[in-house]
Amino acid sequence: MMISPETYISDFMTADYHDLMKERDRLIRYIRKYEKSECAGDRSGDEWNVNPSPDVRYQCHLEYLAKICSLMHKRYNAEYVWGDKKLSEPVQKPEVVRFPC
């Protein structure tokens, strides 16, 4: 079962820009892989026996990509155009404090 584009994008609302770039690239890889096999007429894989079928997943991934790109556009504008961030700067991840048991 695929989730709605709205539910999908809600998981990324707090993600940093670099994580959004990774997700965009993951979606594009899936889309390209599907298009390559579809253009070749190859429907021999086991994934065609699973619901939702690859063509349904493909359509969902296109919608997800649109949502990710829209969020990236807004985030980039806010943080990098009008903000003081730069893509060349390393991402500052919060440190995880681990206590010995």
Protein Blocks (a to p, Z undefined) as FASTA:
>chain_A
ZZdfklmmmmmmmpcfklmmmmmmmmmmmmmmmmmmmmnopakbfklmpccdfklmmmmm
mmmmmmmmmmmmmmmmmmmmmmmbdfkbccdddddddddZZ
